[in-house]
Amino acid sequence: MTSVALFVPCYIDQLYPRMGVAALQLLERLGLDVVVPAGAACCGQPPANAGFERQGALALRRLVSTFAQCERIVVPSGSCALHIRSHAGSVGTAGAQVAARTVELTTFLHDEVGLEAVAELGVGFPHRVALHIGCHGLRGLGLACPTELQGPRFDKARALLETVGGITFATLQRADECCGFGGTFAVTEAAVSSRMGHDRLRDLDGSGAEALVSTDASCLMHLDGLARRAGLALPMLHVAEVLAGTSLAALATPPLARTAQG
């Protein structure tokens, strides 16, 4: 496979474009021909999860029509990838094909590109990191073995990060604790959501981690907001950013300066 389509979720596009750029650069550096089709802004998950199925279906149909001709659709988000895989089939034959061809970025890199190819990128990140896998990716897509299960242990995101030079991993007391975001849950159950997030931050802060790395920008957005309000300075990166060679120093550089630097 040499050609893939990249779907950049709406919240990454609008709030964390650097993560979408990192995913694109990473795939290109791995020798893939990447297309980013215009037309699909959202998979429809936010309205669907809020109970507005009809409005969510409109966005999902737009996504299906946009990506119908693509053989492989890579998504740097566990929640969006799971939503497409679980619900695009409702659109019809084309939707079922899009669902089957959609894969979350970490899974794609681990299962299809391979650890050897990722290691050959030769990137470094000499920092102690804490790894957070979003609930949709962990339990919905099987990116790692949840701690409550007794099966063989595996973690696709960590295996990918272990190819990065100089990186070390902090040990968390509750390795796969939910961050508390849950999309609209953070709005409808704000107090519970915030308490869960603060519990997660307490574990992260006590781990000695220099940065938090996650498979989902939505989790990072939630935790980053809570951390800023609590005065906790903890850099947060998407897995794609680390694998693409992003440094902590680059995160401190203003966006316009990063663009000018290429």
N, C-alpha and C positions, 0 to 999 in steps of 0.2 A: 504494500500500500504506500503510495507516494503523495496522495492528495486527500486532504481532509477539509471539512468546513468547520469553522469556529463560531459558536454562538456565544456572544457576550451578554450575560443577563443584564436586565435594566439597571439594577442597583450598582453593578460594577461599572457599567457605562456612564452612569450619572454621578456616582459618588466616589468610585475608586478606579478611574480609567487606567491608572498605572498597572493595575493587576491584569486587565484585559490586554494591555500592550505587552506585559511580561509573558502572558500565555502565548500570544502570537509570536513573539520573538523566540521563545523556547521551542515551539513547534518548528519554526523555520530553521533554527540552528540544528535541529535534529534531521534536517534534510527533507522535510515535508513541504509540499506545495499547499499552502494554506489560503483558503478563500474565506472572506467574511461577508456573506450575502447581506445586502441591505433589504429592509422591509419588515423584519421581525424585531420588535422592540422588547417583547415580554412573552414568557411562556404561558402567562395567565394564572400562575399559582397564587399571587396575592388576593385577587378577587375571589377565586375559587375557594381558597381556605377561609375566607371571610363569609362564605355562604352565598356569594353571588355567582352561581355556576354559569349562568347565561353570559355574563360579561367576561368571565374567564375563558369561556369557550370561544369567544370572538378572537381573543389574542392567540389562543392555541391554534385556531384554524389559520390565522395569518402566518404563524410560525410554520405550520405544516406546508402551506403553499410556497413559502419562501425556501424551505429546505427539502422539498419533495424530490429533487433530482440529485441530491447529495448522497454519496455512498457511505460516508462516515461523518458523524456530527459530534464534535468534541465540545464539552461544556465544563468550564472551570467552576462548577458549583454542584454540590451533591443534591441540594434541595430541588434545583431547577431540572437537573438531569433525571431525578426520580419522578418528578411531576410529568415530564415529557414521556418517559418510558411507561408510566402507569396510566396516562390519560389520553395521549395522542391517538391511540387506537379508536377512540370514540368518533374521530373525524372521518373514518372510513378506511379504505384500503391504503390510500396514501399516508394517512395518519399512522396506521399500523406499521408501515415500512419505516417511517421516520422514527417511531418509538424503538423499533428493533435496531436501527442504525445509530442511535444516540448513546453516547458513553461519557461518563464523567472523566475529567482530565487525568486524575491520578490513576484510575483504572486503566485508561488508555495507555499511559506511559509505562505502567508496570506490566500489564498483560500483553500488550501488542507491540510497543516500541522496544521494551526490554531494558533491564537495569544496566546491561553492558553498554548500550548506546548512550544512555543518560550519563553514565560515568565518564564516557569519552569526551563529554563537554568540558571536563576539567575545571569546573567552577569551585570556588572556595567560599566558606562562610565560617570564619574562626570564632564562633560564639556558642554559648550554651543556650539551647532553645527548649521551650516547652511546646509539645505538639498537641493540638486540639483538632479532633475530627468531628465535624458536625453530625448531629444525630441522624439526619437523612442518609448521609454517606455511610455512617457506621452501621446502622441497623437496617437501612433500606437498600443499600447498594453493596454492602459487604466489603467496605474498604479495610476493615480490620475485624478481629474477633472481639466482641464485647466481653468485658470482664465477668459478666454473669454467666457466660457459657463455659462449658467444660471441654470444648473441642481444642484442636491444635491452635497454638497462638500464631497469629500472623498480623502484619500491619503494612499495607502497601505504601502508605505515605511515608512511614519511617524508613522502609527499605529504599525508597527513592532518595530520601534525604541523606541516608548513610553513604551515598555515592559522592557527597559533597565534601571537599577537603576541609579539615579543621573543625567540622561541626561536632558538638557533643550534645547530649540530651539530659534535661532535668527530669528527675523522678517526681511525679505527682502522686498525692495521696489517693486521689480518685481520678484515674487516668482518662476515663471516658464520661466524666460528668457533663451534663447539659449546661450550656452557657445561659439558658433561660430566655433566649430571644424568641424563637418560634413564630417569626413573622408577626401577624396581627395579634398573637398572644401577648406580645410585649405592650400592646395598646389596650386590649380588653382586660388583661390581668397584669397591669403595670407593677403593682406592689410585689406580686409573686415573682414576676420576671426579673425585677431588679434584685430581689433577695437572692435568687438563684445565681445571677451574674456576679454579685458581690461574693458569694460563697466560692465561685469559681476563681475569682480574682485573688481571694485570700490564699487559695491553694497555689496559684501561680506565683504570687509574691513570695511565698515561703519556700519555693523550690529553688531559688537562686538563678532562675532563668534570665538571660539577657534580652530575650525576644520571644514573642509568641508566634508560632507558625501554624496556620490552619488551612484546611481544604476548602473552607467557605468564607467568603467575604462578609456574609451576613452575620456570622458569629463574631468576626473581628469588629464589625461596625458596632455591635451591641456592647461588647466588652471594652472597646476603645472609648466609647462614650462614658461608660461607668468609670473607667480608669481615670479619665481626664477629670471628671467631677471629684474623684477621690484623691486627686493629686498624685496618682501613681504613674510614673514614667516607664512605660513598657512598650517598646516598639512592636508593631504587629504587622506580619507579612503573610501573604498567600504563598502556598507551596510553590506556585509557578514563579514567584519573584525570587525565591532562594535558588531554584534550579536554573533560572535565567541569569544568575550572577549579580542580583541586586545587593548592594551593601547597605549597612546601617547608615553610613555617611550619606549615601544617595537619598535616603528617606528624609534626611534633615535638610536637603536642598530644596528650595522653592520650586514648584511645578514648572514655571516658565523657564527657569534655569536648567532644569533637567531636560526639557525639550530642546533647548538651544545646544546642550552638550551632546545631543543625539542619543 
